[in-house]
């Protein structure tokens, strides 16, 4: 369903897996991508749900939506700045199916407090994906994840040899690295 602003009320967007035109239930078009800047700068958009058939969310597709508070996505590839500058985004659900997060995908989402990393996430540039998320305190990563891990809410490579990113609002003033850590990624402590 796709809703619009009416009398000051904020609405939601849920993209279907297919568009039907014949009225007989036969899909005419599969919805597999969200184009660059397709839903950017919409003052009424409160929530977004993206299904797993969406393979790509374009550059800046949902950027600059200051009313956006909730995102649920199973989309495989989120391009740069896909949800950048959504300052009220506080509920981010990266569901299984999310595979890659490009640079700045959630940059300046200042209301984010916590991010759960799905088992399907295979790649991201952590310091830039969440740059400017000044209230982000921690990451949660399943022990079964094959690429990432976390210690005290700080994001590491699976084997903990690389500290990838310390959230900007992480509350530890003194931090001891995991014993296995030999590399601290560039900008890992950005704005701490």
N, C-alpha and C positions, 0 to 999 in steps of 0.2 A: 504494500500500500504506500501511497505517496500523499502526504497531507501538506497543507499550506497554512500560512498565518491568517487567522481570522479573528478580528477584534482583540488583538494583542496576545493570543494564545499560541504557544509553541507546539509544533507538531513533529512527527517522526517520519523516517523514510526507511522502508524495507524493500530492497530490490528483489523481484521475483527471479526464479531460475529460468523462466522463459516468458515470452510475450505471446499471447494467444490472439489471433485475429479472426479466425473463422467461427468462433463460438462453439465449436465441436470438441474442444479440449485437445486439439492437435497443436503442439508448439510450432509457432511460425518462426520465432527468433529466439535463440538461446542468449541469455544475458551473461557474458563472460568477462566483460571489462567495464570499468568506469573511466571515462575519458579524462584527460588532463583538464583541471579546473572546472569540471562538470557541475559540481555543487558547491563551489567556493563562494564566500561572501554572502551567505543566506542568513539573514538575521533571525529567522524563525525556526531553524532546524535544531531540534532538541536531542534526537537520537538517530543512530544509523545502525542497521543490521545488514551484513553482507554474507551471503551464503558461499559454500565451498566451490561452486562452479565458476565463481569469479576468479580468474587467473591473474588479473592485474588491476590495481587501483592506481590511476594515473597521477602524474606530477600535480601537486596542489589540488587534487580532486575535491577534498572537503576542507581545504584550508580557510582560515579566517572566519570560522563560524563561531562567534562568541557565545551563542546560546546552546551550543552542542555540549551535552553533559554525559552522554552514554554512547559508546561504540562497542558493538559486538561484531567481530570479523573472523571469517574462516578463509578469506581471500589469500591466495598463495603469495602474491608479490605486491608489496606496498611501495610505490615509487617515492622519490624524494618529496618532502613537504606534504605528503598526502593528507595529513591532519594537522599540519603546522598552525600555530597561533590560535588554537581552539582553547582559549584561556579558562573556560569553565568545564572542560572535559575532566571528570573526576572518576568515571567508571569505565575502564578499558578492559574488555574481555577479548584477549587474543586466543581464540579457540583453536583446537587441533585443526590443522589444515593451513594455518598461517606459516609460510615458508621463509620469506625474506623481508627485511625491513631496510629500506634505503635511507641514505643520509637525510636527517631532519624530518623523518616521517611523523614524529610527534614533538617536534621542536616547539618550545615555548608553550607547552600545555601545562600551565602553572598550577592547575588544580589537581594534577595526578599525584597520588600519594604512594601507590603500590603498582607494580607490574608483574603479572604472572607470565612466565615464558613457557609456551606450549612445547610439547615433545617434538612437534613437526618443524619448529623453527630451525632452519639450517644455516642462516647467515644474517648478520647485521653489523653495522658500524656503531657499536653501543654509545660512545661518547657523543656522536652527532645525532643519532636517532632521538635521544632524549635531552639534547642540549637545551638549556633554559627552562627545564622542568624543575623549578626552584623549590617545590614542595615534595618532590619524589624522594621517599625515604628508603625503599627497599625493593629488591627483586625476589621472586619466589621461583625456584627451579626444581623440578622433580629429580630425585636421585637417579632415575632411569634415563634422563636426557643424555643423548650421545655427543652433544656439542658443548653444552653449557652446564655450569654448576654455580652455586652461590655459597658464600660463607658470610654469616651475619648480615645478609641482605645485599652484599656486594657481589657483582657479577664477575665470574671467572670462566676460563676455558674448562672443559670437562675434567682434565687432569690437574687443574689448578696451577698449571705452570705459568699461566698468564692472567694477571688481574686486568680485566677488561674495562670495568667502569664502576666507580663508587657514586651512588646517587647523590645529587646536589644537596639534599636535606638529610643525608645520613648523619646520625647524631654522635658518632664516636669521634672524639677529639684526638685520641691516640689509637693507632691501629697497627696491629701486628699482622704481617702478611702470613698467608698459609705457608707451611714449611716447604711445599713443593714449588712455590712461586719463584721464577727466575726472571720474568719479564713483567714490566708494568706498561700497559699500552699507552700510547700517546694520548694525552688529554683524559686519562682515566680518572684524575682527580679534578677535572674541570669545574671551576666555581665552588670548590669545597673550602 
